[in-house]
Amino acid sequence: MQPDIEIYVLSCPTDNIISWLSQKFTLLEQTHPSSLCTKMKLEFDGHTIPVTILEQASGKRFTSIWFDSSNTPWQDDTLCAKDAYSNLNCEVRCNYQSWEEEGEQDLDQWWKINSFGEGPFIWT
């Protein structure tokens, strides 16, 4: 289980993201600290999960969705990305491997899911 989950969606309206999250979680609170940032507190299985949706997180076209909790319905970023793609119908990217403080990992290695399929790639 990862300590948190983060995915990036391509050209996906924030309202669509919020709608997807509202189907999976109970919405406890929603704020807008800035025009590009939405913060939410969601509940899942008795746990409160802070979520940050940040538009233009990677270039102008990607939106980051960060779940600051290990208590999500997904065991890792890739499973979250697959669920997001099937519900949002937009390209989704995430880290190929979960981040570890120690160990050898390729920080440029990512997982991409789109209408052409899914698989690892280098995000430069």
PyMOL commands that set and color helices and strands:
alter all, ss='L'
color gray80, all
select helices_A, chain A and resi 14-24+77-88
alter helices_A, ss='H'
color red, helices_A
select strands_A, chain A and resi 5-10+26-34+37-44+47-58+62-67+92-95+109-114+117-122
alter strands_A, ss='S'
color yellow, strands_A
deselect
rebuild
show_as cartoon
